[in-house]
Amino acid sequence: MNILIKNALAILPEGCAENVTVCIKDNIIAAVNSVPADFTADKVIDASDKLLVPGFINAHTHVHMTALRNRADDLNFMTWLFDKVIPMEDKLTPQDAYFSIQLACMEMLESGITCFLDMHMFPDLIVRATLDAGMRAVISRGFQGGREDLEGGKRRIREAKADIEKFKGIPTIGFMLAPHAPYTCDGDYLDEIAALADDMGLGINTHLSESQDEQDTIMKRYGMSPAEYYDSHGILRSNTVCAHCVYLSDSDMELLAKRGTSVAHNAASNMKLGNGFADVPAMLGHGINVCLGTDSAASNNNQSILREMQLTALIHKGTHREATTLPASAVFDMATVNGAKALGLADKVGEIVVGKCADLSLYDLNSSGLIPIGDPKAALCYSSAGLKAETVIVNGQLLLEKGEFKTIDAERVRHEIRELIKRL
């Protein structure tokens, strides 16, 4: 379908501009601020009172866990994970997970997210649920294993390889390999994953330095920091995304910067689980590519990138006692171009540029919190409470139009989620 968006206030790479026109031909942005002579629109969107932005990128989540929202709160990290979340995860059926993923897609679309990086435990199903929703995703089967769980570790790798083979070539679906964390993967298992990533040409998605307990465990077990442990087994590389990174030392940051490794900052999850504040300004100072993730709704209770942007823009000003720390423009980049780079999609998404995929979100400028709009990037960071995207396009397809889901049966999803939580 060819779509013409006209009269928009838009955030473009060169800055914010009024009365912007965008032509979408099939799934590609064909023109910005001009209409080619041979372009015929199948649909026209008058964005006279709309803010047009590149689709936001959620660089760390676990969408199958959305149904676990509001069921394991006010708990320390290890208690939350091992005593509450994992037992509930184990009760999820494939159908439960499917609708949990669909619910996550609904929530992400409503916040303007068009693409996400996910770590999951439901092979095949995660891809089908994402394709049914129409979103763009980079998907990774979570790996846990080693000498104490040789068969389990091998099975998870087999499942990942089967998905990658089955769904290769789909333009909106990519894959990474996902060692869960330093404390759930031994060195031999990490070596196997690193070698497989080389063989398959895939990136790596993982958790790193999320908690003090992790720091202490890895230091006691191996005599080095979690970052050093990962690096000793080839996990840190230019196409690796490490979520959290709350406890990185200065030398750890230097190591990640040297390897070109990206960090997905999860402000809400890190605070809610009592893990602290990742030093994002220091990471940026070292030249690390930092992007934003929500983490699962089981840990931060929602999938809104707008809340992550707001928290990121605010908390580091407070922790550093400096109002100029992480300006809105930098946070906006973390949610767009930095995320695209981390996911290996910099040539496809993250900006409103001719030739890139048409992943776009529109917000209603009549929303009370956006009046007056002022600086649109600042508005999204500081005055977006309660804001929802009105229209969202992914790969040239309308997934949300005037607040209505076009590819998801929202009522069915809500019903199924309410039924499944009775069993958890």
N, C-alpha and C positions, 0 to 999 in steps of 0.2 A: 504494500500500500504506500502511496505517496502522500505525505502529510505536509501541509504548509502551516507554520506557526508564525503569526504576525503581531506586530505592535507590542512585543514583550520588553519588559525591563529585564536585561540578561546579564549574567556574570560571565564575561568572556575572558580569555587569557590576557588580553591587553587591558582589561578593566571592565567596569560596569558601564552599560550603554542602554539608552532608551530606544524605543521603537525598532527593536531588532526583529528581523525576519530570518527564519530558519527553514530551509527546504530539506525534507527527508525523502530520499528515493530508496524504496525498499527498506533496507536496514541501515543505510549510511546517510550521514549528514552531507548533502550534495551541494549546499550553498548557504552562506551566512551573509545577510544584508544585501542579497540580490536574488532574483528569480530567473533562472535560466530560461531562455526562449522556448526550449523543448520540454519544460517542466509543466506537467498538468497535475494538480492536486486532486486526490480522491477525497481528502478531508481537510478542512480548514479550521484551525483553532485560533480564535481571536483572543490574544493574550493581553488585551489593553490594560487589564487590572491584575496582571499576573507577574510573578518573579520566576524567570526561567534559569535553571542551574543545571550543570552536568550532574548526572545521577551520582548519588553518594555511594561510597564503597565501604562495606562493613568487613574489615580485615581480620576479624576473629569472632567466631560464634560456634555454637553447637545447636543447630536448629531443632534437632529431634527432642531436645530437652525443654521446649517451650511449655509443654503441659505440666512441668514441674514447678511452674511459677508460684510464688507465695506459699510454698510448702516446706521450705527448709531455711528459715530466716533466723538471724541473730545468733549464728553459730560460728565458732572458730573454724578455720579453713579445713583442717584434717577431719574434724568431727562432721562438718558439713559434707565433705566429699565421701568419706568411707562409711559413715554411720547413717547418712540420710540419702544423699543423691544416688550413689551407686546401687543401693538396694531398690530404690524406686525405678531407676533405669532398667534394672534386670526384670522388672515386671511389665515393661512396655512391650506390647505385641507389635508386629509390623504395621498393622492398621493404626494402632495408637500413634506410632512414630510418623506415619504418613500424614495424619491430620495435625499432629504437632508441628511438623515441617510446614504444612500449608498455613497454619496459624502464624508461624514466624514470618512467612512470606507476606501475609496480610499486614502484619505490624511493620515490617521493614518497608514495604511499599508506601504505607501511610506516612512514614517519616522521610520518604524521598530516596531510600536505598534502592539501587538497581542491580547491585552485584555484591556477592558475599563470599568469604573464604570460610569453609566449614570443616570441622573435624567431627566425624560421626562413628557410629557403630552399627549402622544398618545398610549393608551393601545393597546395590541395585535400587532399593527403595528411595534413597536420598536423591538419586538422579531422576527417577520417575516423578517424584513429588515436585522437584524443582522445575522440570520440564513442563509439567502440567500447569504450574503457576506462571511460567514464562520468564522467570528471572534468570540473570546471568550468575554463574557460580563457579568457583574453583573448589573442588571437593577432595577430601582426603580421609581415608579410612584410618582411624586411630590405631596405632600400634603399641602394644604392651607385650614385653616378652624378654626372654633370656633363659638362663640355665634352669631356673625354677619353673618355667612355663614354656618349654621348647615347642610343644605341639600347638599351644595357643598362639604363640608368636608366629609360627609358620602359617597357621590357618588365616590369621589376619592379613598376612602378606598375600596369600593366595586370593583372598577375597578382593583385595585392592587391585591386584593384577587382572582379575576377571572383569571387574567394573571398567577398568581403563581400556581393556580390549573390546568390551561390548559396546561402549559408548564413545569410542574415539571418533573424531571427525565432526562431532556436533558443535556448531559455532559458538553456542552460549555456555558450553560446559568444558571446564578444564580440570586438571588433576594435579595434586601434589601427594607426596608421601608424608606420613604424620607420626613420627615417634612421639608418644604422648608427653613424656617428661623425663628429665634425667633420673628421677627416682623410680621409674617404672620400666626402664630399658637398660639392660646391662651393656657392657662394652662390645661384646661379640655381636649382640643384636643390632646395636648402632652401626657397627662396621658393615653388617649385611644390608642395612637400610641405605647407608651412604653409597655402597657399591651399586645397589639397585637404582638409586636416583641417577647415578652416572650412566648406567646402562640404558635407562629409559628416557634420559634427558628431562627429568622432572625436578621441580623445586621441592622444598621441605617446609612443612608447617608444624610448629611445635610450641610447647609451653617452656618458659625458661625463667628461673629466679622469681617465682611467683610469691613464695613465702619464706619466712625465716626458718621454718622447719626444713624446707628443701635445702636451703643454704647449709644448715648444720649437718643434715644427713649426708649430703654429697661430700662435704669437706671431711667428715669423719670416715666415710666409706672409701674415698679415693685420694684424699689429701690435696684437693684442688677445688676451685669454685665450680658451680654448675656450667658456666660459660666455658671455662678451661676444659672441663670434662667433655663437653660436646665437641669442642674444637679438636681435642685429641683423637676423636673418632670421625672427623670429617663432616660433622653436621653443620657447622657454621660456614656458609658460602653465600655468594651474591644472590642466589635465588631461594634463600631461606627466610622465613618469616617467624620471628620469635615473639610470642604473646607474653605480655606482662612486664618482665624485666624490671621488677621493683627493686631488687637488691644488687644490681650491677655495681661493681666497684669501678673506679676510674680506669684501672687496667682492663677490666672486662669491656668497658665501653670502647677503649682503644682497639681491643681485639675484634669486636663486632664491626667497628668502622673499617678496620683493615680488611676484613673479609667481605665487606659490602653487604652485610646482613641487615635486613629490615626489622623493625620492632613495631608490633601492634600494641598500642596503648589502650588499656581498658580501665578507665578512671573509676567508673561506678563499681565495677566488680571488685577492684582492688581495695576500695574503701569499705564496701559492705562486708567483705570477708575479713576485714581488719588486717589486711596485708600491707597497708601503707601507701606511699606515693612514689611512683616511678619518677626519677629525675629527668623528665623530658627535655627541659632546657639544656641540661648537660649533655644529653645524647645528641641533640641537634648541634650543640657546640663541637662535638667530636665528628660531626659530619654523617651521623647515622640517619638513614631514611626512616622517619617515624610516621606511622599511619594510625588510624583509629579502629577499634573494635568494640562491640557491645559486650562480648562474652555471652554466655547462655542466659536465658530468662530465669534459670534456676539460681543464678548467682547475682545478677543485677536486677532481675525482675522485669526487664523490658528489652526490646530490640530497637530502640530509638537512637539513631545516630545523632539527632539534634540534641538529645540530652548529653551524649558523650562530648559533643562539641562544646556545649555550654560548660560542663564540668572541667574540661581540659583548659578552656580559656580562663576559667576562674581560679581553680585550685592552685595552679602554679604561680599565679600572681600573689596568692596568700602565703604559700610555703616559702616563696623567695622574697616576699615583702617588697615587690617591685611591680608597679602597675603596667610597665611596658613589656613585661615577660609574656611571651606567646600572644602576640596580637591576633585579632580575629582573622586577618589575612593568612597567617601561618596555620591556624587551626583549620581554616577552610581548605587549604592545600593538603593538610593531613587527611582530610575526609574525601579528597578527590584524587589529585595527581599523584600524591605519595602512595595512596592505596593502590592505584593502578600500577605504579612501578613495582610495588612489593609483590603483587599478584602476577607479574609478567604480562600485564595488559596495557602498558603505557602507549603502545601504538594503536590501541583500539578504543579506550575509554578514558574518562577523567577530565575531559575538556570539551567545550563546544567548538569544534574545529572541523573544517571540511575534510572529509575522508575518514573520520572516525565514526564508530558505531553510534547510532541514534539512541543513546541511553540518557534520558532527560527527565527532569522533574519540574513541575510547575506548582507554585504556591499562590494562594489568593492574597493579593495586597490589601483586600478589605478586612482581613483578619485584624481584630482589635490590637493585638500585640505588635503588628507591623505598621501601625499608623502613629507618627509619620515614619516612612521607611528609612530615611537617612542613608547610612552606608549599609547596603544589603548584606555584606559579609558579617558586619557587626550585629545586624538585626538577627541573623540566623544563629549567632553565638550567644547573644545576650538577651534577646526578647522573643525567644521561640517557644516558651512554655505553652503547651497545649496546641501548638501549630501542627497541622497535618498537610501533607501534599494533596493537592486537588486532582492533578493528572500526572501520571507517570508512564513513560514510554521506555521500553527495553528492546533493543535490537529492532527498532522501528515498529514495534507492536504496542498498542495501547493496552496496558494491564490495569490501570486505574484511570477512570474518566469521570470527572466531576464527582469524585468521591465514591464511585461505584466500581466494584471489582468486576473485571471483564472476563477473567480466566479462572477465577476461584469461586466456588459455591460457598459464600461466606456463612450462610445460615446452616448449611450442612456441617461445616467445620466447627462452628460454635456448638452445635448439638453434640457432635461426636466427642469434643473435648470435655463437655460437661458430663457426659456419660462415663468416659474413661477415668476421670478423677475419682469417681466413686469406688474404683477398685484399687487405687494406689494407697 
